[in-house]
């Protein structure tokens, strides 16, 4: 089976969890006889493909034209939705004009404005985006969700949100879990180099640096304490000011490390006692999964789909409340490692599980198209 992957154009220049999801899914589908090509143009050639797999409904401007092209070509389509609301984050964290807009316009109108601004500021505008700009954000996400044959959310709760928000209750859904690579994140095999031993017992936070991930509140939570905080990641393209604010407020107990390889990240997980990903929304965040199998207790928020994955094993805190964050960190630091959560992830949330569920989604899409 030949499958074409289509996602945001910055998936490699501005890597995030969706980048890992795309690459790992493609890698682990190989035993199923699936050959994946990742589109590298705004309107890729679709001849010779058996199915088109779209990623990230939060960026409909990058998907709409190709959804229409694939539909016109009679190709089955699936969508990894990666869907959640950023409105709470926008209202509570944006300043100036952005904050004013967040508090006074509808969520989808705000997303439309943000998409236009990103296209201009990041200079990634393409002719293919014109159809999105013409019909708007809400109509675009609804058309995309209702055009594909199968939705592939990361959890049952995400599927409920997508169907509610895009009026797509009649579209088939196949839950495809976020996952961890146990070949890379294997605590028994990872050897920690001397340069990372100084962080032994630290609080680690691995994520792109941006307001949605709440690194600034994490920094404020440990300010004036003896807790060592290590922040791994680089700012997203539009978050340089936020990153500079993080640098300015960080004390001597906060350490910044730029984006690292998965192998180095595994080494950092191994020396850490706690991993904190206190985002406004996660589905649920790959770094939290990886940290657990490497022996970290985790601190997260209940925004998004974290409870589906972590149940009552994680420490849950409020994303914009440094006192709540500090209390959660100290609970996680003081308790033994949660072996039950590690077992849950290893039993349910590996890339082997993801590949199997994705392939089932492909088969369902082929069947749906043939039945139409």
C-alpha positions as CSV (number, residue, x, y, z in Angstrom):
1,X,0.0,0.0,0.0
2,X,1.4,3.4,-1.0
3,X,0.3,6.2,1.3
4,X,0.8,10.0,1.0
5,X,1.2,12.0,4.2
6,X,0.2,15.7,4.2
7,X,0.7,18.0,7.1
8,X,1.8,21.5,8.0
9,X,4.8,22.9,5.9
10,X,6.8,23.6,9.1
11,X,6.6,20.1,10.5
12,X,10.4,19.7,10.2
13,X,11.6,23.3,10.5
14,X,9.5,23.7,13.6
15,X,9.4,20.2,15.0
16,X,6.8,19.2,17.6
17,X,4.9,16.2,18.8
18,X,3.1,15.9,15.5
19,X,6.5,15.6,13.8
20,X,7.4,12.6,15.9
21,X,3.9,11.1,15.5
22,X,4.2,11.3,11.7
23,X,7.7,9.8,11.4
24,X,7.2,7.0,14.0
25,X,3.8,6.1,12.4
26,X,5.5,5.8,9.0
27,X,8.4,3.7,10.4
28,X,6.2,1.2,12.3
29,X,3.8,0.7,9.4
30,X,6.5,-0.8,7.3
31,X,5.9,-4.4,8.6
32,X,2.3,-4.0,7.3
33,X,3.5,-3.4,3.8
34,X,2.8,0.4,3.9
35,X,5.1,2.6,2.0
36,X,4.9,6.3,3.1
37,X,5.8,9.4,1.2
38,X,5.7,12.7,3.1
39,X,4.5,15.6,0.9
40,X,7.1,18.3,0.4
41,X,5.0,20.7,-1.7
42,X,1.8,22.6,-1.2
43,X,0.0,20.6,-3.9
44,X,1.7,17.2,-4.2
45,X,1.1,14.8,-7.0
46,X,-1.4,12.1,-5.9
47,X,-1.1,9.6,-8.8
48,X,0.1,6.2,-7.6
49,X,-1.2,6.4,-4.1
50,X,-3.8,4.1,-2.5
51,X,-4.7,6.4,0.3
52,X,-4.0,10.0,1.7
53,X,-3.3,10.5,5.4
54,X,-3.7,14.0,6.7
55,X,-2.3,15.3,10.0
56,X,-3.4,18.1,12.3
57,X,-6.9,19.6,11.9
58,X,-5.6,22.7,13.8
59,X,-4.0,23.8,10.6
60,X,-6.8,23.5,8.1
61,X,-5.2,26.1,5.8
62,X,-2.5,23.5,5.0
63,X,-5.0,20.7,4.3
64,X,-8.2,22.0,2.7
65,X,-7.1,22.2,-0.9
66,X,-5.5,18.7,-0.8
67,X,-8.6,17.2,0.8
68,X,-10.6,18.5,-2.1
69,X,-8.0,17.2,-4.6
70,X,-7.9,13.8,-3.0
71,X,-11.7,13.6,-2.9
72,X,-11.9,14.6,-6.6
73,X,-9.4,11.8,-7.4
74,X,-11.5,9.3,-5.6
75,X,-8.8,8.5,-3.0
76,X,-9.7,7.2,0.5
77,X,-8.6,9.6,3.2
78,X,-7.9,9.5,6.9
79,X,-7.1,12.3,9.3
80,X,-5.0,12.3,12.5
81,X,-6.9,15.1,14.1
82,X,-4.6,16.3,16.9
83,X,-7.5,18.5,18.0
84,X,-8.1,20.7,21.0
85,X,-9.0,24.2,21.9
86,X,-6.4,26.9,22.6
87,X,-9.0,29.5,23.6
88,X,-8.3,29.4,27.3
89,X,-4.6,29.8,26.7
90,X,-5.2,32.7,24.3
91,X,-7.5,34.5,26.7
92,X,-5.3,34.1,29.8
93,X,-1.8,34.5,28.2
94,X,-2.0,36.8,25.2
95,X,-1.2,40.5,25.7
96,X,-1.9,43.6,23.6
97,X,-3.9,43.2,20.4
98,X,-3.8,39.4,20.5
99,X,-5.3,39.4,24.0
100,X,-7.9,41.9,23.1
101,X,-9.0,39.8,20.1
102,X,-9.0,36.6,22.2
103,X,-11.4,38.1,24.7
104,X,-13.7,39.7,22.1
105,X,-14.0,37.6,19.0
106,X,-15.2,34.0,18.5
107,X,-12.7,31.2,18.8
108,X,-12.8,30.3,15.1
109,X,-12.5,33.9,14.0
110,X,-9.5,34.2,16.2
111,X,-8.0,31.0,14.7
112,X,-8.6,32.5,11.2
113,X,-6.8,35.7,12.2
114,X,-3.9,33.7,13.6
115,X,-3.6,31.6,10.4
116,X,-3.4,34.8,8.3
117,X,-0.8,36.3,10.6
118,X,1.3,33.2,10.6
119,X,1.2,33.0,6.8
120,X,2.4,36.6,6.6
121,X,4.9,36.6,9.4
122,X,6.5,33.2,8.7
123,X,6.3,33.8,4.9
124,X,4.8,30.4,4.3
125,X,1.8,31.6,2.3
126,X,1.0,29.6,-0.7
127,X,-1.7,29.8,-3.4
128,X,-3.1,26.5,-2.0
129,X,-4.2,28.4,1.1
130,X,-6.6,30.7,-0.8
131,X,-9.5,28.3,-0.6
132,X,-9.2,28.3,3.2
133,X,-9.0,32.1,3.4
134,X,-12.1,32.4,1.2
135,X,-14.4,30.1,3.2
136,X,-13.0,30.7,6.7
137,X,-11.8,28.6,9.6
138,X,-15.0,26.9,10.8
139,X,-16.3,25.9,7.4
140,X,-12.8,24.6,6.6
141,X,-12.5,22.3,9.6
142,X,-16.0,21.0,9.1
143,X,-15.4,20.3,5.4
144,X,-12.2,18.5,6.1
145,X,-13.6,16.4,8.9
146,X,-16.7,15.5,6.9
147,X,-14.7,14.7,3.7
148,X,-12.3,12.1,5.1
149,X,-13.4,8.5,5.4
150,X,-12.0,7.9,8.9
151,X,-11.0,10.2,11.8
152,X,-7.9,9.0,13.8
153,X,-7.9,10.8,17.1
154,X,-5.5,10.0,20.0
155,X,-8.3,9.1,22.4
156,X,-12.0,8.6,22.7
157,X,-12.4,12.0,24.4
158,X,-10.6,13.7,21.4
159,X,-13.0,11.9,19.0
160,X,-15.9,13.3,21.0
161,X,-14.5,16.8,20.7
162,X,-13.8,16.6,17.0
163,X,-17.3,15.3,16.2
164,X,-18.9,18.0,18.3
165,X,-16.8,20.8,17.0
166,X,-16.9,19.9,13.3
167,X,-20.5,18.5,13.1
168,X,-19.0,15.2,11.9
169,X,-20.9,12.7,14.1
170,X,-21.5,10.4,11.1
171,X,-17.8,10.0,10.2
172,X,-16.1,6.8,11.2
173,X,-13.6,7.0,14.0
174,X,-10.6,4.8,15.0
175,X,-8.7,5.7,18.1
176,X,-4.9,5.7,17.4
177,X,-2.9,6.2,20.6
178,X,0.0,8.5,21.1
179,X,3.0,6.4,21.9
180,X,6.5,5.8,23.1
181,X,9.4,4.1,21.3
182,X,10.6,1.4,23.8
183,X,13.7,0.8,21.7
184,X,15.0,4.3,22.4
185,X,13.4,4.9,25.8
186,X,14.6,1.8,27.6
187,X,16.0,2.8,31.1
188,X,17.9,-0.5,31.4
189,X,20.0,0.3,28.3
190,X,20.4,4.0,28.4
191,X,23.9,5.1,29.6
192,X,24.0,8.6,31.0
193,X,27.1,10.6,30.0
194,X,29.0,12.6,32.7
195,X,27.8,16.0,31.3
196,X,24.2,15.1,32.5
197,X,25.0,13.7,35.9
198,X,24.9,17.2,37.3
199,X,21.1,17.2,36.7
200,X,20.5,14.0,38.7
201,X,17.2,14.2,40.6
202,X,16.0,17.3,38.7
203,X,12.7,18.4,37.4
204,X,12.7,18.1,33.6
205,X,10.4,19.7,31.0
206,X,10.8,18.7,27.4
207,X,8.7,20.6,24.9
208,X,8.7,23.5,22.4
209,X,9.0,26.7,24.4
210,X,5.7,28.6,23.9
211,X,2.9,30.1,26.0
212,X,0.7,27.0,25.5
213,X,3.3,24.8,27.3
214,X,3.5,27.2,30.3
215,X,7.3,27.1,30.9
216,X,7.2,30.6,32.4
217,X,4.8,29.5,35.1
218,X,7.0,26.5,35.7
219,X,10.0,28.8,36.2
220,X,8.0,31.0,38.6
221,X,6.9,27.9,40.5
222,X,10.5,26.9,41.4
223,X,11.8,30.5,41.9
224,X,13.4,30.8,45.3
225,X,13.5,27.0,45.9
226,X,16.4,24.6,45.8
227,X,14.7,22.5,43.0
228,X,16.7,22.2,39.8
229,X,14.7,22.7,36.7
230,X,16.0,21.7,33.2
231,X,14.0,23.0,30.2
232,X,14.7,21.1,27.0
233,X,13.5,22.6,23.7
234,X,13.6,25.7,21.5
235,X,11.0,28.4,21.0
236,X,8.4,28.0,18.3
237,X,8.8,30.5,15.4
238,X,6.4,33.0,16.9
239,X,7.4,32.6,20.6
240,X,10.8,34.4,20.7
241,X,9.4,37.1,23.1
242,X,8.0,34.4,25.4
243,X,11.3,32.6,25.3
244,X,13.2,35.8,26.2
245,X,10.8,36.4,29.1
246,X,11.5,32.8,30.3
247,X,15.3,33.5,30.2
248,X,14.8,36.8,32.0
249,X,12.8,35.3,34.9
250,X,14.9,32.2,35.3
251,X,17.1,31.9,38.4
252,X,20.3,30.1,38.8
253,X,18.4,26.8,39.4
254,X,16.9,26.9,35.9
255,X,18.9,25.4,33.0
256,X,18.1,25.6,29.3
257,X,19.1,23.0,26.8
258,X,18.3,23.4,23.1
259,X,16.5,20.7,21.1
260,X,18.3,17.4,21.4
261,X,18.2,14.0,19.8
262,X,15.9,11.3,21.2
263,X,18.9,9.4,22.4
264,X,20.1,12.4,24.5
265,X,16.5,13.1,25.6
266,X,16.4,9.6,27.0
267,X,19.6,10.3,29.0
268,X,18.0,13.4,30.5
269,X,14.8,11.5,31.4
270,X,17.0,8.9,33.2
271,X,18.6,11.5,35.5
272,X,15.4,13.3,36.2
273,X,13.1,12.5,39.1
274,X,10.1,14.4,37.7
275,X,8.9,15.5,34.3
276,X,6.5,18.4,34.1
277,X,4.4,19.3,31.1
278,X,1.8,21.7,32.4
279,X,0.2,22.8,29.2
280,X,-3.1,24.4,28.5
281,X,-3.9,21.5,26.2
282,X,-2.3,18.1,25.4
283,X,-3.4,15.0,23.6
284,X,-1.5,14.0,25.9
285,X,2.1,15.1,25.0
286,X,4.7,12.5,23.9
287,X,7.3,13.7,26.4
288,X,5.1,12.7,29.3
289,X,4.8,9.2,28.0
290,X,8.5,8.9,27.3
291,X,9.4,10.3,30.7
292,X,7.3,7.7,32.5
293,X,8.9,4.7,30.8
294,X,12.3,6.2,31.7
295,X,11.4,6.3,35.4
296,X,10.0,9.8,36.0
297,X,7.0,10.7,38.0
298,X,4.9,13.2,36.0
299,X,3.2,16.5,36.6
300,X,0.5,17.5,34.0
301,X,-2.7,19.4,33.8
302,X,-6.2,18.0,33.1
303,X,-6.6,20.0,29.9
304,X,-7.1,17.8,26.9
305,X,-6.8,14.1,27.1
306,X,-4.3,13.5,29.8
307,X,-6.6,11.6,32.1
308,X,-7.4,9.0,29.5
309,X,-3.7,8.1,29.4
310,X,-2.5,8.8,33.0
311,X,-5.7,8.1,35.0
312,X,-5.0,8.9,38.7
313,X,-1.2,8.1,38.5
314,X,-0.1,11.6,37.5
315,X,0.0,14.8,39.6
316,X,-2.5,17.2,38.1
317,X,-2.0,21.0,38.5
318,X,-3.4,24.3,37.2
319,X,-1.4,25.6,34.3
320,X,-1.2,29.3,35.3
321,X,-0.9,28.9,39.1
322,X,2.7,28.7,40.3
323,X,1.6,27.7,43.8
324,X,-0.5,24.8,42.4
325,X,2.5,23.8,40.2
326,X,5.0,23.9,43.0
327,X,2.7,21.7,45.2
328,X,2.3,19.2,42.4
329,X,6.1,19.1,41.8
330,X,6.8,18.6,45.5
331,X,4.3,15.7,45.7
332,X,5.9,14.1,42.6
333,X,9.4,14.6,44.0
334,X,8.6,13.1,47.4
335,X,6.8,9.9,46.3
336,X,8.2,6.6,44.9
337,X,8.1,6.1,41.1
338,X,4.7,5.1,39.8
339,X,5.4,1.6,38.4
340,X,1.7,1.1,37.6
341,X,1.7,4.0,35.1
342,X,4.8,2.6,33.4
343,X,3.1,-0.7,33.0
344,X,0.0,0.9,31.6
345,X,1.9,2.8,29.0
346,X,4.0,-0.2,28.0
347,X,0.9,-2.3,27.7
348,X,-1.2,0.2,25.7
349,X,0.8,3.1,24.3
350,X,3.7,2.0,22.1
351,X,4.3,2.7,18.4
352,X,3.5,-1.0,17.7
353,X,0.0,-0.3,19.0
354,X,-0.2,2.9,17.0
355,X,0.8,1.2,13.8
356,X,-1.8,-1.6,14.3
357,X,-4.6,0.9,15.0
358,X,-3.5,3.1,12.1
359,X,-3.5,0.2,9.7
360,X,-7.0,-0.7,10.9
361,X,-8.0,2.8,10.1
362,X,-6.6,2.5,6.6
363,X,-8.5,-0.7,6.0
364,X,-11.7,0.9,7.3
365,X,-11.2,3.9,5.0
366,X,-10.7,1.6,2.0
367,X,-13.9,-0.2,2.9
368,X,-15.9,3.0,3.5
369,X,-14.9,4.3,0.1
370,X,-15.8,1.0,-1.6
371,X,-19.2,1.1,0.1
372,X,-20.1,4.6,-1.1
